[in-house]
Amino acid sequence: MYGFMGKILVVDLGLDTISTGNMIAWLMNCFENNVIDEDKLGYSIDFGDGQNL
């Protein structure tokens, strides 16, 4: 359900869904590799945690 709601939000904002997905994946990868952390971002963005997106 979160994926569908996210797609609607992305389309309503006029963003490309594939590019937005790639950016989110990159951000999650940075989070997993400790490039950014929860203190800098303000919340956790782990893979499989769709509620935070």
CHARMM-style PDB file with segment names, atoms N, HN, CA, C and O in Angstrom:
ATOM      1  N   MET     1       0.818  -1.201   0.000  1.00  0.00      PROA
ATOM      2  CA  MET     1       0.000   0.000   0.000  1.00  0.00      PROA
ATOM      3  C   MET     1       0.857   1.259   0.000  1.00  0.00      PROA
ATOM      4  O   MET     1       0.500   2.255  -0.629  1.00  0.00      PROA
ATOM      5  N   TYR     2       2.011   1.218   0.718  1.00  0.00      PROA
ATOM      6  HN  TYR     2       2.302   0.408   1.229  1.00  0.00      PROA
ATOM      7  CA  TYR     2       2.858   2.406   0.789  1.00  0.00      PROA
ATOM      8  C   TYR     2       3.441   2.749  -0.576  1.00  0.00      PROA
ATOM      9  O   TYR     2       3.600   3.923  -0.912  1.00  0.00      PROA
ATOM     10  N   GLY     3       3.762   1.708  -1.372  1.00  0.00      PROA
ATOM     11  HN  GLY     3       3.633   0.755  -1.099  1.00  0.00      PROA
ATOM     12  CA  GLY     3       4.303   1.952  -2.705  1.00  0.00      PROA
ATOM     13  C   GLY     3       3.317   2.677  -3.593  1.00  0.00      PROA
ATOM     14  O   GLY     3       3.695   3.596  -4.319  1.00  0.00      PROA
ATOM     15  N   PHE     4       2.068   2.279  -3.546  1.00  0.00      PROA
ATOM     16  HN  PHE     4       1.762   1.532  -2.956  1.00  0.00      PROA
ATOM     17  CA  PHE     4       1.036   2.916  -4.358  1.00  0.00      PROA
ATOM     18  C   PHE     4       0.824   4.361  -3.930  1.00  0.00      PROA
ATOM     19  O   PHE     4       0.708   5.250  -4.773  1.00  0.00      PROA
ATOM     20  N   MET     5       0.774   4.595  -2.630  1.00  0.00      PROA
ATOM     21  HN  MET     5       0.868   3.872  -1.945  1.00  0.00      PROA
ATOM     22  CA  MET     5       0.585   5.957  -2.124  1.00  0.00      PROA
ATOM     23  C   MET     5       1.790   6.828  -2.488  1.00  0.00      PROA
ATOM     24  O   MET     5       1.645   8.006  -2.815  1.00  0.00      PROA
ATOM     25  N   GLY     6       2.983   6.225  -2.425  1.00  0.00      PROA
ATOM     26  HN  GLY     6       3.101   5.268  -2.160  1.00  0.00      PROA
ATOM     27  CA  GLY     6       4.185   6.955  -2.802  1.00  0.00      PROA
ATOM     28  C   GLY     6       4.173   7.336  -4.270  1.00  0.00      PROA
ATOM     29  O   GLY     6       4.589   8.435  -4.635  1.00  0.00      PROA
ATOM     30  N   LYS     7       3.693   6.421  -5.122  1.00  0.00      PROA
ATOM     31  HN  LYS     7       3.354   5.528  -4.825  1.00  0.00      PROA
ATOM     32  CA  LYS     7       3.621   6.703  -6.558  1.00  0.00      PROA
ATOM     33  C   LYS     7       2.672   7.860  -6.833  1.00  0.00      PROA
ATOM     34  O   LYS     7       2.974   8.736  -7.644  1.00  0.00      PROA
ATOM     35  N   ILE     8       1.540   7.867  -6.168  1.00  0.00      PROA
ATOM     36  HN  ILE     8       1.295   7.156  -5.509  1.00  0.00      PROA
ATOM     37  CA  ILE     8       0.579   8.962  -6.351  1.00  0.00      PROA
ATOM     38  C   ILE     8       1.211  10.290  -5.941  1.00  0.00      PROA
ATOM     39  O   ILE     8       1.055  11.291  -6.640  1.00  0.00      PROA
ATOM     40  N   LEU     9       1.917  10.306  -4.820  1.00  0.00      PROA
ATOM     41  HN  LEU     9       2.044   9.493  -4.252  1.00  0.00      PROA
ATOM     42  CA  LEU     9       2.565  11.526  -4.355  1.00  0.00      PROA
ATOM     43  C   LEU     9       3.615  12.003  -5.347  1.00  0.00      PROA
ATOM     44  O   LEU     9       3.680  13.190  -5.669  1.00  0.00      PROA
ATOM     45  N   VAL    10       4.440  11.073  -5.831  1.00  0.00      PROA
ATOM     46  HN  VAL    10       4.387  10.109  -5.570  1.00  0.00      PROA
ATOM     47  CA  VAL    10       5.497  11.429  -6.776  1.00  0.00      PROA
ATOM     48  C   VAL    10       4.899  11.998  -8.066  1.00  0.00      PROA
ATOM     49  O   VAL    10       5.369  13.016  -8.574  1.00  0.00      PROA
ATOM     50  N   VAL    11       3.875  11.345  -8.589  1.00  0.00      PROA
ATOM     51  HN  VAL    11       3.493  10.518  -8.177  1.00  0.00      PROA
ATOM     52  CA  VAL    11       3.234  11.817  -9.826  1.00  0.00      PROA
ATOM     53  C   VAL    11       2.569  13.173  -9.598  1.00  0.00      PROA
ATOM     54  O   VAL    11       2.662  14.054 -10.453  1.00  0.00      PROA
ATOM     55  N   ASP    12       1.903  13.353  -8.464  1.00  0.00      PROA
ATOM     56  HN  ASP    12       1.828  12.637  -7.769  1.00  0.00      PROA
ATOM     57  CA  ASP    12       1.261  14.643  -8.165  1.00  0.00      PROA
ATOM     58  C   ASP    12       2.277  15.775  -8.076  1.00  0.00      PROA
ATOM     59  O   ASP    12       1.964  16.920  -8.403  1.00  0.00      PROA
ATOM     60  N   LEU    13       3.496  15.459  -7.633  1.00  0.00      PROA
ATOM     61  HN  LEU    13       3.750  14.529  -7.367  1.00  0.00      PROA
ATOM     62  CA  LEU    13       4.545  16.476  -7.544  1.00  0.00      PROA
ATOM     63  C   LEU    13       5.242  16.710  -8.880  1.00  0.00      PROA
ATOM     64  O   LEU    13       6.079  17.604  -9.005  1.00  0.00      PROA
ATOM     65  N   GLY    14       4.888  15.897  -9.877  1.00  0.00      PROA
ATOM     66  HN  GLY    14       4.208  15.171  -9.775  1.00  0.00      PROA
ATOM     67  CA  GLY    14       5.472  16.065 -11.203  1.00  0.00      PROA
ATOM     68  C   GLY    14       6.855  15.466 -11.341  1.00  0.00      PROA
ATOM     69  O   GLY    14       7.615  15.861 -12.226  1.00  0.00      PROA
ATOM     70  N   LEU    15       7.196  14.520 -10.480  1.00  0.00      PROA
ATOM     71  HN  LEU    15       6.579  14.199  -9.761  1.00  0.00      PROA
ATOM     72  CA  LEU    15       8.513  13.882 -10.530  1.00  0.00      PROA
ATOM     73  C   LEU    15       8.445  12.581 -11.318  1.00  0.00      PROA
ATOM     74  O   LEU    15       7.378  11.981 -11.445  1.00  0.00      PROA
ATOM     75  N   ASP    16       9.578  12.150 -11.841  1.00  0.00      PROA
ATOM     76  HN  ASP    16      10.445  12.637 -11.737  1.00  0.00      PROA
ATOM     77  CA  ASP    16       9.676  10.876 -12.534  1.00  0.00      PROA
ATOM     78  C   ASP    16       9.778   9.763 -11.496  1.00  0.00      PROA
ATOM     79  O   ASP    16      10.609   9.828 -10.591  1.00  0.00      PROA
ATOM     80  N   THR    17       8.932   8.743 -11.628  1.00  0.00      PROA
ATOM     81  HN  THR    17       8.256   8.690 -12.363  1.00  0.00      PROA
ATOM     82  CA  THR    17       8.887   7.688 -10.614  1.00  0.00      PROA
ATOM     83  C   THR    17      10.170   6.861 -10.568  1.00  0.00      PROA
ATOM     84  O   THR    17      10.622   6.496  -9.483  1.00  0.00      PROA
ATOM     85  N   ILE    18      10.758   6.561 -11.710  1.00  0.00      PROA
ATOM     86  HN  ILE    18      10.390   6.858 -12.592  1.00  0.00      PROA
ATOM     87  CA  ILE    18      11.976   5.750 -11.734  1.00  0.00      PROA
ATOM     88  C   ILE    18      13.143   6.522 -11.118  1.00  0.00      PROA
ATOM     89  O   ILE    18      13.888   5.970 -10.309  1.00  0.00      PROA
ATOM     90  N   SER    19      13.306   7.772 -11.487  1.00  0.00      PROA
ATOM     91  HN  SER    19      12.701   8.220 -12.145  1.00  0.00      PROA
ATOM     92  CA  SER    19      14.384   8.586 -10.924  1.00  0.00      PROA
ATOM     93  C   SER    19      14.213   8.782  -9.424  1.00  0.00      PROA
ATOM     94  O   SER    19      15.191   8.756  -8.676  1.00  0.00      PROA
ATOM     95  N   THR    20      12.987   8.976  -8.986  1.00  0.00      PROA
ATOM     96  HN  THR    20      12.193   8.998  -9.594  1.00  0.00      PROA
ATOM     97  CA  THR    20      12.721   9.138  -7.554  1.00  0.00      PROA
ATOM     98  C   THR    20      13.047   7.846  -6.806  1.00  0.00      PROA
ATOM     99  O   THR    20      13.628   7.886  -5.721  1.00  0.00      PROA
ATOM    100  N   GLY    21      12.676   6.706  -7.379  1.00  0.00      PROA
ATOM    101  HN  GLY    21      12.204   6.673  -8.260  1.00  0.00      PROA
ATOM    102  CA  GLY    21      13.008   5.416  -6.762  1.00  0.00      PROA
ATOM    103  C   GLY    21      14.503   5.207  -6.662  1.00  0.00      PROA
ATOM    104  O   GLY    21      15.001   4.700  -5.657  1.00  0.00      PROA
ATOM    105  N   ASN    22      15.224   5.601  -7.713  1.00  0.00      PROA
ATOM    106  HN  ASN    22      14.819   6.013  -8.529  1.00  0.00      PROA
ATOM    107  CA  ASN    22      16.691   5.488  -7.680  1.00  0.00      PROA
ATOM    108  C   ASN    22      17.288   6.375  -6.598  1.00  0.00      PROA
ATOM    109  O   ASN    22      18.227   5.970  -5.912  1.00  0.00      PROA
ATOM    110  N   MET    23      16.758   7.572  -6.441  1.00  0.00      PROA
ATOM    111  HN  MET    23      15.996   7.901  -6.998  1.00  0.00      PROA
ATOM    112  CA  MET    23      17.261   8.487  -5.414  1.00  0.00      PROA
ATOM    113  C   MET    23      17.000   7.938  -4.007  1.00  0.00      PROA
ATOM    114  O   MET    23      17.856   8.035  -3.127  1.00  0.00      PROA
ATOM    115  N   ILE    24      15.820   7.366  -3.807  1.00  0.00      PROA
ATOM    116  HN  ILE    24      15.125   7.287  -4.522  1.00  0.00      PROA
ATOM    117  CA  ILE    24      15.499   6.774  -2.503  1.00  0.00      PROA
ATOM    118  C   ILE    24      16.415   5.595  -2.215  1.00  0.00      PROA
ATOM    119  O   ILE    24      16.896   5.445  -1.092  1.00  0.00      PROA
ATOM    120  N   ALA    25      16.667   4.743  -3.232  1.00  0.00      PROA
ATOM    121  HN  ALA    25      16.276   4.864  -4.145  1.00  0.00      PROA
ATOM    122  CA  ALA    25      17.567   3.599  -3.057  1.00  0.00      PROA
ATOM    123  C   ALA    25      18.979   4.072  -2.729  1.00  0.00      PROA
ATOM    124  O   ALA    25      19.645   3.487  -1.874  1.00  0.00      PROA
ATOM    125  N   TRP    26      19.440   5.122  -3.399  1.00  0.00      PROA
ATOM    126  HN  TRP    26      18.899   5.597  -4.093  1.00  0.00      PROA
ATOM    127  CA  TRP    26      20.763   5.671  -3.120  1.00  0.00      PROA
ATOM    128  C   TRP    26      20.841   6.197  -1.678  1.00  0.00      PROA
ATOM    129  O   TRP    26      21.830   5.976  -0.979  1.00  0.00      PROA
ATOM    130  N   LEU    27      19.797   6.885  -1.253  1.00  0.00      PROA
ATOM    131  HN  LEU    27      18.994   7.065  -1.821  1.00  0.00      PROA
ATOM    132  CA  LEU    27      19.745   7.411   0.101  1.00  0.00      PROA
ATOM    133  C   LEU    27      19.766   6.281   1.131  1.00  0.00      PROA
ATOM    134  O   LEU    27      20.447   6.379   2.152  1.00  0.00      PROA
ATOM    135  N   MET    28      19.020   5.210   0.860  1.00  0.00      PROA
ATOM    136  HN  MET    28      18.466   5.131   0.031  1.00  0.00      PROA
ATOM    137  CA  MET    28      19.019   4.052   1.753  1.00  0.00      PROA
ATOM    138  C   MET    28      20.390   3.397   1.796  1.00  0.00      PROA
ATOM    139  O   MET    28      20.842   2.963   2.856  1.00  0.00      PROA
ATOM    140  N   ASN    29      21.051   3.324   0.650  1.00  0.00      PROA
ATOM    141  HN  ASN    29      20.684   3.676  -0.211  1.00  0.00      PROA
ATOM    142  CA  ASN    29      22.391   2.750   0.597  1.00  0.00      PROA
ATOM    143  C   ASN    29      23.375   3.596   1.415  1.00  0.00      PROA
ATOM    144  O   ASN    29      24.203   3.055   2.147  1.00  0.00      PROA
ATOM    145  N   CYS    30      23.282   4.904   1.289  1.00  0.00      PROA
ATOM    146  HN  CYS    30      22.609   5.344   0.695  1.00  0.00      PROA
ATOM    147  CA  CYS    30      24.120   5.798   2.098  1.00  0.00      PROA
ATOM    148  C   CYS    30      23.865   5.590   3.583  1.00  0.00      PROA
ATOM    149  O   CYS    30      24.800   5.600   4.384  1.00  0.00      PROA
ATOM    150  N   PHE    31      22.608   5.403   3.951  1.00  0.00      PROA
ATOM    151  HN  PHE    31      21.848   5.395   3.301  1.00  0.00      PROA
ATOM    152  CA  PHE    31      22.247   5.185   5.348  1.00  0.00      PROA
ATOM    153  C   PHE    31      22.837   3.874   5.856  1.00  0.00      PROA
ATOM    154  O   PHE    31      23.373   3.823   6.963  1.00  0.00      PROA
ATOM    155  N   GLU    32      22.741   2.804   5.047  1.00  0.00      PROA
ATOM    156  HN  GLU    32      22.306   2.845   4.148  1.00  0.00      PROA
ATOM    157  CA  GLU    32      23.280   1.506   5.460  1.00  0.00      PROA
ATOM    158  C   GLU    32      24.797   1.514   5.574  1.00  0.00      PROA
ATOM    159  O   GLU    32      25.360   0.784   6.390  1.00  0.00      PROA
ATOM    160  N   ASN    33      25.468   2.334   4.764  1.00  0.00      PROA
ATOM    161  HN  ASN    33      25.011   2.927   4.101  1.00  0.00      PROA
ATOM    162  CA  ASN    33      26.929   2.396   4.790  1.00  0.00      PROA
ATOM    163  C   ASN    33      27.458   3.513   5.689  1.00  0.00      PROA
ATOM    164  O   ASN    33      28.630   3.878   5.607  1.00  0.00      PROA
ATOM    165  N   ASN    34      26.594   4.051   6.542  1.00  0.00      PROA
ATOM    166  HN  ASN    34      25.641   3.754   6.609  1.00  0.00      PROA
ATOM    167  CA  ASN    34      26.943   5.066   7.541  1.00  0.00      PROA
ATOM    168  C   ASN    34      27.505   6.352   6.950  1.00  0.00      PROA
ATOM    169  O   ASN    34      28.280   7.049   7.605  1.00  0.00      PROA
ATOM    170  N   VAL    35      27.120   6.670   5.718  1.00  0.00      PROA
ATOM    171  HN  VAL    35      26.491   6.103   5.186  1.00  0.00      PROA
ATOM    172  CA  VAL    35      27.480   7.964   5.143  1.00  0.00      PROA
ATOM    173  C   VAL    35      26.624   9.044   5.799  1.00  0.00      PROA
ATOM    174  O   VAL    35      27.104  10.139   6.093  1.00  0.00      PROA
ATOM    175  N   ILE    36      25.365   8.725   6.022  1.00  0.00      PROA
ATOM    176  HN  ILE    36      24.975   7.836   5.783  1.00  0.00      PROA
ATOM    177  CA  ILE    36      24.468   9.572   6.791  1.00  0.00      PROA
ATOM    178  C   ILE    36      23.873   8.719   7.904  1.00  0.00      PROA
ATOM    179  O   ILE    36      23.829   7.494   7.798  1.00  0.00      PROA
ATOM    180  N   ASP    37      23.425   9.353   8.945  1.00  0.00      PROA
ATOM    181  HN  ASP    37      23.460  10.349   9.031  1.00  0.00      PROA
ATOM    182  CA  ASP    37      22.826   8.591  10.046  1.00  0.00      PROA
ATOM    183  C   ASP    37      21.498   9.236  10.448  1.00  0.00      PROA
ATOM    184  O   ASP    37      21.086  10.259   9.902  1.00  0.00      PROA
ATOM    185  N   GLU    38      20.854   8.606  11.410  1.00  0.00      PROA
ATOM    186  HN  GLU    38      21.189   7.775  11.853  1.00  0.00      PROA
ATOM    187  CA  GLU    38      19.538   9.075  11.832  1.00  0.00      PROA
ATOM    188  C   GLU    38      19.586  10.484  12.405  1.00  0.00      PROA
ATOM    189  O   GLU    38      18.629  11.244  12.259  1.00  0.00      PROA
ATOM    190  N   ASP    39      20.682  10.838  13.050  1.00  0.00      PROA
ATOM    191  HN  ASP    39      21.459  10.220  13.168  1.00  0.00      PROA
ATOM    192  CA  ASP    39      20.801  12.197  13.612  1.00  0.00      PROA
ATOM    193  C   ASP    39      20.841  13.256  12.512  1.00  0.00      PROA
ATOM    194  O   ASP    39      20.234  14.318  12.653  1.00  0.00      PROA
ATOM    195  N   LYS    40      21.552  12.975  11.417  1.00  0.00      PROA
ATOM    196  HN  LYS    40      22.045  12.113  11.302  1.00  0.00      PROA
ATOM    197  CA  LYS    40      21.647  13.940  10.320  1.00  0.00      PROA
ATOM    198  C   LYS    40      20.358  14.010   9.513  1.00  0.00      PROA
ATOM    199  O   LYS    40      19.950  15.086   9.076  1.00  0.00      PROA
ATOM    200  N   LEU    41      19.713  12.851   9.314  1.00  0.00      PROA
ATOM    201  HN  LEU    41      20.044  11.977   9.669  1.00  0.00      PROA
ATOM    202  CA  LEU    41      18.530  12.787   8.465  1.00  0.00      PROA
ATOM    203  C   LEU    41      17.260  13.122   9.226  1.00  0.00      PROA
ATOM    204  O   LEU    41      16.316  13.666   8.652  1.00  0.00      PROA
ATOM    205  N   GLY    42      17.228  12.807  10.494  1.00  0.00      PROA
ATOM    206  HN  GLY    42      17.994  12.365  10.960  1.00  0.00      PROA
ATOM    207  CA  GLY    42      16.040  13.073  11.299  1.00  0.00      PROA
ATOM    208  C   GLY    42      15.150  11.858  11.479  1.00  0.00      PROA
ATOM    209  O   GLY    42      14.232  11.884  12.300  1.00  0.00      PROA
ATOM    210  N   TYR    43      15.402  10.788  10.727  1.00  0.00      PROA
ATOM    211  HN  TYR    43      16.147  10.766  10.060  1.00  0.00      PROA
ATOM    212  CA  TYR    43      14.658   9.541  10.849  1.00  0.00      PROA
ATOM    213  C   TYR    43      15.451   8.425  10.190  1.00  0.00      PROA
ATOM    214  O   TYR    43      16.399   8.675   9.446  1.00  0.00      PROA
ATOM    215  N   SER    44      15.054   7.197  10.472  1.00  0.00      PROA
ATOM    216  HN  SER    44      14.284   6.994  11.077  1.00  0.00      PROA
ATOM    217  CA  SER    44      15.704   6.024   9.895  1.00  0.00      PROA
ATOM    218  C   SER    44      15.131   5.747   8.511  1.00  0.00      PROA
ATOM    219  O   SER    44      13.930   5.912   8.298  1.00  0.00      PROA
ATOM    220  N   ILE    45      15.962   5.334   7.578  1.00  0.00      PROA
ATOM    221  HN  ILE    45      16.937   5.200   7.750  1.00  0.00      PROA
ATOM    222  CA  ILE    45      15.498   5.014   6.224  1.00  0.00      PROA
ATOM    223  C   ILE    45      16.150   3.704   5.773  1.00  0.00      PROA
ATOM    224  O   ILE    45      16.923   3.680   4.815  1.00  0.00      PROA
ATOM    225  N   ASP    46      15.825   2.623   6.475  1.00  0.00      PROA
ATOM    226  HN  ASP    46      15.197   2.643   7.253  1.00  0.00      PROA
ATOM    227  CA  ASP    46      16.351   1.296   6.167  1.00  0.00      PROA
ATOM    228  C   ASP    46      15.556   0.660   5.049  1.00  0.00      PROA
ATOM    229  O   ASP    46      14.387   0.989   4.848  1.00  0.00      PROA
ATOM    230  N   PHE    47      16.192  -0.267   4.308  1.00  0.00      PROA
ATOM    231  HN  PHE    47      17.142  -0.534   4.471  1.00  0.00      PROA
ATOM    232  CA  PHE    47      15.488  -1.045   3.303  1.00  0.00      PROA
ATOM    233  C   PHE    47      14.374  -1.834   3.983  1.00  0.00      PROA
ATOM    234  O   PHE    47      14.581  -2.398   5.058  1.00  0.00      PROA
ATOM    235  N   GLY    48      13.218  -1.876   3.378  1.00  0.00      PROA
ATOM    236  HN  GLY    48      13.050  -1.418   2.505  1.00  0.00      PROA
ATOM    237  CA  GLY    48      12.070  -2.615   3.924  1.00  0.00      PROA
ATOM    238  C   GLY    48      11.233  -1.831   4.904  1.00  0.00      PROA
ATOM    239  O   GLY    48      10.246  -2.350   5.424  1.00  0.00      PROA
ATOM    240  N   ASP    49      11.602  -0.595   5.170  1.00  0.00      PROA
ATOM    241  HN  ASP    49      12.404  -0.173   4.748  1.00  0.00      PROA
ATOM    242  CA  ASP    49      10.871   0.234   6.123  1.00  0.00      PROA
ATOM    243  C   ASP    49      10.065   1.287   5.353  1.00  0.00      PROA
ATOM    244  O   ASP    49      10.403   2.471   5.363  1.00  0.00      PROA
ATOM    245  N   GLY    50       8.997   0.836   4.686  1.00  0.00      PROA
ATOM    246  HN  GLY    50       8.723  -0.126   4.678  1.00  0.00      PROA
ATOM    247  CA  GLY    50       8.218   1.693   3.814  1.00  0.00      PROA
ATOM    248  C   GLY    50       7.467   2.816   4.511  1.00  0.00      PROA
ATOM    249  O   GLY    50       7.156   3.832   3.891  1.00  0.00      PROA
ATOM    250  N   GLN    51       7.176   2.643   5.783  1.00  0.00      PROA
ATOM    251  HN  GLN    51       7.428   1.817   6.287  1.00  0.00      PROA
ATOM    252  CA  GLN    51       6.426   3.674   6.497  1.00  0.00      PROA
ATOM    253  C   GLN    51       7.180   4.990   6.590  1.00  0.00      PROA
ATOM    254  O   GLN    51       6.562   6.055   6.594  1.00  0.00      PROA
ATOM    255  N   ASN    52       8.497   4.937   6.666  1.00  0.00      PROA
ATOM    256  HN  ASN    52       8.999   4.072   6.663  1.00  0.00      PROA
ATOM    257  CA  ASN    52       9.277   6.167   6.808  1.00  0.00      PROA
ATOM    258  C   ASN    52       9.400   6.952   5.523  1.00  0.00      PROA
ATOM    259  O   ASN    52       9.786   8.121   5.540  1.00  0.00      PROA
ATOM    260  N   LEU    53       9.079   6.327   4.417  1.00  0.00      PROA
ATOM    261  HN  LEU    53       8.766   5.377   4.403  1.00  0.00      PROA
ATOM    262  CA  LEU    53       9.187   7.056   3.157  1.00  0.00      PROA
ATOM    263  C   LEU    53       7.999   7.956   3.001  1.00  0.00      PROA
ATOM    264  OT1 LEU    53       7.890   8.666   2.001  1.00  0.00      PROA
TER     265      LEU     53
END
